[in-house]
Amino acid sequence: MSMQASTRQVDGVTIVDLSGRITLGEGNVILQNTIRDLVDKGNKKILLNLGNVNYIDSSGIGALVRSHTSIRSQGGELKLVNLSKRVHDLLQITKLHTLFDIKDDEATAVKSFR
């Protein structure tokens, strides 16, 4: 299953709905291109909805970290929401749960940007 990304706006927050696998190749390229386009257009509040992401490999983790770094360097914020147990466990094991602001539901996540 290839990765897909779509964006929408809620209360000034850009939500990127991701589905599929964030892996070496197409998956992390789609993620990085989507983030770069949003930042280039001036979006500073970005929420990655990972509810339909069923797998992330090491290059996918790298893409998430690069996206986070890129947005922060532009004065923006990147948060994650709706992590599957597998993705949440992966972030725990790699200690990256301390880097990302992770929320359980979209409404809470959107409010947290204010």
C-alpha positions in Angstrom: 0.0 0.0 0.0 1.6 3.3 -1.1 1.5 6.4 1.1 -1.1 9.1 0.5 -1.4 12.6 1.9 -4.2 15.1 1.9 -4.4 18.4 3.7 -7.3 20.4 5.2 -7.6 23.5 7.5 -9.2 23.5 10.9 -9.1 26.8 13.0 -5.9 28.0 11.4 -4.2 24.6 11.7 -3.1 22.6 8.7 -4.0 19.0 9.2 -2.1 16.5 7.0 -4.0 13.2 6.8 -1.6 10.4 6.0 -2.4 6.9 5.1 -0.3 3.8 4.2 3.3 3.3 4.9 6.0 5.9 5.6 9.0 4.0 4.2 12.1 4.4 2.2 11.3 5.8 -1.2 7.9 7.1 -2.1 6.5 7.3 1.4 9.1 9.6 2.9 9.3 11.6 -0.3 5.6 12.3 -0.3 5.8 13.3 3.4 8.8 15.6 2.9 7.4 17.2 -0.2 4.0 17.9 1.5 5.7 19.5 4.5 8.0 21.6 2.3 5.1 22.8 0.2 3.1 23.8 3.3 6.0 25.6 4.9 6.8 27.4 1.7 3.2 28.6 1.6 3.6 30.0 5.1 1.8 27.3 7.2 3.3 27.4 10.7 0.8 25.1 12.5 0.9 21.6 11.1 -0.7 18.5 12.6 0.1 15.1 11.1 -2.8 12.7 11.5 -1.2 9.3 11.5 -4.5 7.4 12.2 -4.2 5.5 8.9 -0.5 4.9 8.9 0.1 1.3 9.5 3.9 1.1 9.2 6.9 3.4 9.6 10.5 2.2 8.8 13.7 3.9 9.9 13.7 6.2 6.9 10.2 7.2 7.7 11.2 8.1 11.2 14.0 10.2 9.7 11.5 11.9 7.5 9.3 12.8 10.6 12.4 14.2 12.4 13.5 16.2 9.3 9.9 17.5 9.0 9.9 18.5 12.6 13.3 20.2 12.4 12.3 22.0 9.1 9.1 23.4 10.6 10.8 24.5 13.8 13.5 26.3 11.9 10.8 28.4 10.2 9.2 29.3 13.5 6.4 26.8 13.2 5.1 23.8 15.2 4.6 20.2 14.1 2.4 17.9 16.2 1.2 14.3 15.8 -2.2 12.8 16.4 -4.0 9.5 16.2 -1.0 7.2 16.4 -1.6 3.5 16.1 -0.2 1.3 18.9 2.6 0.1 16.6 3.7 3.7 15.7 3.3 4.9 19.3 5.5 2.0 20.5 8.1 2.7 17.8 8.3 6.4 19.0 8.7 5.1 22.6 11.4 2.7 21.7 13.4 5.3 19.8 12.8 7.9 22.5 11.3 10.2 19.9 8.1 10.6 21.9 10.0 13.2 23.8 10.7 15.2 20.6 7.2 15.2 19.2 4.1 16.8 20.8 1.7 13.8 20.5 -2.1 14.2 21.1 -4.7 11.5 21.3 -7.5 13.2 19.4 -7.8 15.9 16.7 -9.9 18.4 18.7 -7.4 18.5 21.6 -4.5 18.7 19.1 -6.0 21.7 17.3 -6.7 23.5 20.5 -3.2 22.9 21.7 -1.8 25.2 19.0 -3.5 28.3 20.5 
